């Protein structure tokens, strides 16, 4: 599939910006997952089951993956930003370089987690990314994803897409997954976030 040049350029700019910001970001997020995200992480780990094999898209500093491992699952940590992977490697955590737009996701996985990352997928690429995610899951596998709530997008160093809850839910379902749980919260930056847990039918 040919990717629109403008979309890829915005994505690559975002990745480059995170390369420069990774250490500061690591300091900001702290050592534990965001309290608002813990419920979703527990739910997706329960579906994956003990020893379940999970893919995390956009691991960043790896705090969510650390928490998931305490719940008894195995995580394939990935990020499109090499500096985040280097920070994880420095504390003994291996991760793979992966761009969710251009790369194959592998699988099948028992679950896929993509928290605070698909906000950087250009609007014209989201359907193919969600379809790719569905294909990477085993039947009855789970997908946990969070998106900024609202309309429009921001450009600049960090290209960010906003989606109204119902519109993004429809995109997930169009990709072949069924939403089984969702939650709204206000993030530390004051933006609204929608988190969805979806399951691939058997």
matplotlib code that plots the C-alpha trace (Angstrom):
import matplotlib.pyplot as plt

x = [0.0, 1.4, 1.5, 0.7, 4.0, 2.6, 1.3, 4.6, 6.5, 4.4, 4.9, 8.7, 8.8, 7.0, 9.4, 12.4, 10.9, 10.6, 14.2, 15.2, 12.6, 12.8, 14.9, 12.7, 9.6, 11.0, 11.4, 7.9, 6.0, 7.7, 8.1, 4.5, 1.7, -0.8, -3.4, -6.1, -4.6, -4.2, -7.7, -7.4, -4.0, -5.5, -8.4, -6.3, -3.9, -6.8, -7.9, -4.4, -4.2, -1.2, 1.8, -0.1, 2.0, 1.3, 2.6, 3.0, 3.0, 4.8, 6.3, 8.1, 10.0, 8.3, 6.4, 3.2, 5.1, 6.8, 3.4, 1.9, 4.8, 3.9, 0.5, 2.1, 2.1, 5.0, 5.5, 7.1, 8.1, 8.3, 8.7, 9.5, 11.8, 15.3, 16.1, 13.2, 14.5, 17.9, 16.5, 14.8, 17.9, 19.9, 17.8, 17.8, 14.6, 14.8, 12.6, 12.2, 12.2, 8.7, 6.7, 3.1, 2.3, 5.0, 6.0, 4.5, 3.3, 3.9, 1.7, -0.6, -0.7, -3.0, -3.3, -2.0, -1.6, -1.3, -1.7, -1.1, 0.5, -2.1, -2.8, 0.2, -1.1, -2.4, -6.2, -5.8, -3.7, -5.7, -8.0, -5.1, -3.3, -6.4, -6.9, -3.3, -3.8, -6.8, -4.8, -2.1, -4.5, -5.5, -9.3, -10.7, -7.5, -7.7, -6.8, -6.3, -6.0, -6.3, -7.0, -7.3, -11.0, -12.1, -12.0, -9.2, -5.4, -2.3, 0.8, 4.3, 6.9, 4.3, 1.5, -1.5, -4.9, -8.1, -11.1, -14.6, -15.4, -18.1, -16.1, -13.0, -15.2, -16.7, -13.2, -12.3, -15.5, -15.0, -11.6, -13.3, -13.1, -15.9, -15.6, -16.2, -15.2, -14.4, -13.4, -13.1, -10.6, -8.9, -5.2, -2.5, -2.5, -6.2, -7.2, -9.9, -8.9, -11.0, -9.6, -11.2, -10.8, -11.9, -11.8, -11.4, -14.3, -13.6]
y = [0.0, 3.4, 5.8, 9.5, 11.4, 14.2, 11.7, 9.9, 13.2, 14.2, 10.9, 11.0, 14.5, 13.3, 10.4, 12.7, 15.1, 12.2, 11.2, 14.6, 14.6, 11.0, 11.6, 14.5, 12.4, 9.5, 11.9, 13.3, 10.0, 8.5, 4.8, 3.7, 3.7, 6.5, 5.8, 6.2, 3.5, 0.7, -0.6, -1.1, -2.8, -5.2, -5.9, -6.6, -8.8, -10.9, -11.6, -12.4, -14.8, -16.0, -16.4, -14.5, -13.0, -9.3, -6.6, -3.1, -0.4, 2.7, 1.4, 4.7, 4.4, 1.0, 1.6, 0.1, -3.0, -3.2, -3.2, -5.8, -8.1, -8.1, -9.5, -12.6, -11.8, -11.6, -8.3, -7.6, -4.0, -1.8, 1.9, 3.9, 6.1, 4.5, 6.6, 5.2, 1.7, 2.7, 4.0, 0.6, -1.3, 0.6, -1.1, -4.5, -4.4, -5.4, -3.7, -3.7, -0.7, -0.7, 1.9, 0.9, 2.6, 1.1, -2.2, -5.6, -6.3, -10.0, -12.2, -13.8, -12.1, -12.7, -8.9, -5.7, -2.5, 1.0, 3.7, 7.4, 6.5, 6.2, 9.9, 10.3, 8.2, 10.5, 10.3, 8.8, 6.0, 4.9, 2.4, 0.4, 0.5, -0.8, -3.5, -4.5, -4.7, -7.0, -9.3, -9.6, -10.9, -14.4, -15.1, -13.7, -11.6, -8.2, -4.6, -1.8, 1.7, 5.3, 8.4, 12.1, 13.1, 15.9, 17.2, 18.3, 17.9, 19.8, 20.1, 21.1, 18.9, 16.5, 15.8, 14.9, 13.7, 14.1, 11.7, 12.0, 8.9, 7.6, 8.1, 6.3, 3.5, 3.1, 2.8, 0.0, -1.9, -1.4, -3.0, -6.2, -5.9, -5.6, -3.0, -4.6, -1.7, 2.0, 4.8, 8.6, 10.5, 13.9, 13.8, 15.7, 18.2, 18.9, 17.0, 14.4, 10.8, 7.8, 4.3, 1.3, -2.4, -4.4, -8.1, -9.9, -12.3, -16.0]
z = [0.0, -0.9, 2.0, 1.4, 1.5, 3.7, 6.3, 6.5, 6.8, 9.8, 11.4, 10.9, 12.4, 15.5, 15.9, 15.5, 18.1, 20.6, 20.0, 21.4, 24.2, 25.4, 28.5, 29.7, 28.9, 31.0, 33.9, 33.6, 33.5, 36.6, 37.4, 37.5, 34.9, 35.0, 37.6, 35.0, 32.9, 35.5, 35.2, 31.5, 31.9, 34.4, 32.1, 29.0, 31.1, 32.3, 28.8, 27.7, 30.6, 32.6, 30.3, 27.5, 24.8, 24.3, 21.9, 23.1, 20.4, 21.6, 24.8, 25.5, 28.8, 29.4, 32.6, 31.4, 30.2, 33.6, 35.3, 32.9, 33.5, 37.2, 36.2, 34.6, 30.9, 28.4, 26.6, 23.2, 23.8, 20.7, 19.8, 16.7, 18.8, 19.3, 22.3, 24.3, 23.5, 24.6, 27.9, 28.5, 27.5, 30.1, 32.8, 31.2, 29.1, 25.4, 22.9, 19.1, 16.8, 15.1, 13.2, 13.4, 10.1, 7.9, 9.7, 10.1, 13.6, 13.7, 15.9, 16.6, 20.0, 22.9, 23.3, 21.8, 23.9, 22.3, 25.0, 24.2, 20.8, 18.0, 18.6, 16.3, 13.4, 10.7, 10.2, 6.7, 8.1, 11.1, 9.4, 8.0, 11.3, 13.1, 10.5, 10.9, 14.6, 14.2, 11.9, 14.5, 17.2, 17.8, 17.9, 21.2, 21.6, 23.1, 22.1, 24.6, 23.1, 24.2, 22.1, 22.8, 22.8, 20.5, 16.9, 14.6, 14.9, 15.9, 13.7, 14.5, 16.1, 17.5, 15.0, 17.2, 16.0, 18.1, 17.7, 19.1, 21.2, 18.9, 15.7, 17.0, 18.4, 15.0, 13.4, 15.9, 15.1, 11.3, 11.7, 13.0, 16.8, 19.4, 22.2, 25.6, 27.9, 27.7, 30.0, 29.8, 31.9, 32.0, 31.5, 33.3, 30.4, 30.7, 27.6, 27.6, 26.8, 25.8, 26.5, 24.7, 25.3, 22.3, 21.5, 18.2, 17.6, 17.7]

ax = plt.figure().add_subplot(projection="3d")
ax.plot(x, y, z, "-o")
ax.set_aspect("equal")
plt.show()
